[in-house]
């Protein structure tokens, strides 16, 4: 069986990391499926999904990494074409990817002890985001 839900977010952008683990777990609970997989997808070219230990130090280290490997102040051809200043956002999002899949058993995700699901908004402005949650199981 397949169930589809959504997670609505209002984000600040600029590398904001949002813990969505609870929302994904709630979608599984509401699906009434016992075991299977859950996929979260962000239909956005400037945001991504991954897992991390969601604690301040790890989050800041993660954000700093992106500042170092895809700095906002570099010259991006995207910015030259569109003039929107978010070329770095597209590059950063492409490095992580737009989706994440996690197995679940007895309606519990099989995440590690310190592992949380996070949404990262790399865009250079606040946005309203709608994530797709697709749950496949029995």
Helices and strands as residue ranges (DSSP letters): E 2-11, E 16-19, H 21-31, E 36-42, E 47-52, H 56-69, H 77-82, H 87-96, E 99-105, E 108-109, E 116-121, E 127-137
